């Protein structure tokens, strides 16, 4: 079996930066046959490595993060090199995408990860938190009931988004995100981006 690179990205709470975790880990015959080390390559054999982030269709390239190119080398100083365990490869990489599903393609030499999609709903969750603050500070009973109704509606949307994602219904996820964002913008007098309001 050849190396099967593994990677993950996590969006930070302000929705504008991601942390990238290299998760290939060492080769272990039965548990992790696609890991670093004999009979697979180790990190000293890398000639190129990057993470490409695409839209959910895998067609539109949105970002490329270099992990190794001869100048940049996120693997060199990691504990356990040349067969490291999971580690934080890139911290605080600027993220300019909104909510949605993204396809991650992690390339090491000519090898890539298995098809991998991630879902980010940070802006929607931020919108919901802002609405919760309005619930706490609102004195008008009529507006309070309206805000409760909107928050309940958004919670259902978030549940639907997560359910559709887990079932691979990516187009449905995008429709739900767009509708929820419209609700947020309408009732909070603010778009759902994390900055601004």
N, C-alpha and C positions, 0 to 999 in steps of 0.2 A: 504494500500500500504506500502511496505517496503522501507527502505532507498535505494536510488539510488545514489551511490557516483559519483561525477563528478570531473574531473581533466583536466589540460591542461599543456603542456610544450612548452616553447619558447626557441629557439636556439639563443644564443648571436651572435653578429656580427663577432666574430673571429672564429665561427664554432666549438669551442672546449668546450663550457660549455652551460648547459641548466638551466633555471629557471622553477620550478615546482609550479603551482598554483592550490590550492585546491578550487574547485568551487561548492561544493554541496549546500551551503547556507542554511538558516533556512527553516523549513517546513512552507508552506503557502498552505492551502487546494487546491485551484484551480490553483494557479500559480506554486507552487513547491511542489507537494505532496510527492516527494522522498527526501525532505530536512531533515536537522538535527532537532530533537526534536519531542515531542509527536505528533502523535502516533508512530513515528519512534524512533530509538535510537539517543542519542546525543553523543558528543565526550567523555564523561566520561565512556561510555559503551564499548569503543574500547579495544579489547584484542590484535589485530594485524592489522596493516595496511601497505601496501606497493604498490609501482608502479612497475609493470613488463613491460619491453619494449621488444617486439618481432619484428622479421622481419615482412614484410607485410602479410605473410601467417599465422602468429600466431603460427608457429611451433618452430622456433629457438629463444630461450631466449637470449637476448643480454645484458640486464642489469636489476638489481633489486635495487630499491631505497627504503630504509626503512623509513617509516613515523611514525610508532609506534611499539615498541617491548618491552615496559617496561623500557628500558633505553633511547632510542630515542623517543621523543614525540614532534612532530611539532605542535600539537593542544593545548597544555597546556597554553601557554602564549599569545594566540591569542585573540584579542578583540572580545567580544561577546561569548566567550566560556561559556557554552558547545554547543551553537548553532551558530557558527560563520558564517559570510558572507564569500565571497571569500577572500582568502589571499595567500600571497607568502609563500609556505610551505618549499621549499628548494631553496637556491640561489647558483648559480655557481657550480652546480654538473658537474663533468668532463664528457665530451661527446667525445667518440672516434669513433663514426660511421660517415660514409660519407653521401653523399646525398642519399635520398631514402624515402620510405614509411615505417612507423613503426606503429605497433599495440600497443596501451596502454591498459593494464589491471590493473585497480585500485581496489585493494582488501581492504575491511574494514570488519573484522571478516570473515564472509562467503559470504558477499555480494560484487558484482562487478559492475562496470560501464557498460553502454551499449557499444556495440562494437564501438571502436573509433580508427581511423587511423589519423596520421599526416604526412605531406609531408615536407621534408627539402630539399632546393636547395641552401643552403648557399655557398657551394664550387663552384657551377656553377655561381652563382651571383658574387662571388669574382673574378672568372676567367674573367667574362664579364667586371667587373670594371677595372681589370688590362689591358684588351684590350682597354678600353676607355682611360686609361692613355697613352697607346702607340699611340692612335690616336692624342692626344694632343701634344706629344713630337716628333712624327715622321716627318722627313723632306722630305723623299723620296716619291714622288707623287705615284709611282707604289705600294709601300708598303702600303701607306695610303689607296689607293683604295682596296687593298687586305684585310686590317684590317677592313674597313667598311663592306665589303662583309661578312667576318667571323662574325662580331658582329651582323649583320642583321640575319645571319643564326642561331646564338645562341639565339637571341631573339625569333625567330620562334620556336626553340626547347623548350625554357622555356614556351612559350605560350602553346605548345602542351603538355608539361608535366603537367601543371596546368589543362588544359582541360581534359586530360585523367584521372587525379586524381579525378576531380569532377564527372566524369562519372563512377568511380570505376574500370577503366581499369588499374589495378596495374601492370600487367606484361608489358604492353605497356609503362607505366611510367619508369620502370627500363630499358627497351630497349633504350628509348629516353635519359635517364640520361647517360647511358654508351656511347652512340654515341656522345653526347655533350661533355662528359669528354674527349673522344678521340680527338675531334676537338680542345679543349682547350690545351691539352697536346702537340699536334702537332704544333700548331701555336704560342703558348706562350713559347715553350721550357720549360714547367713546368707542373707538374700535377696540378689537380684542388683542391688539398687540400689547406686549408687556410694558412698553415705554409709552409715554404720552400722557396718560390721565393721572 
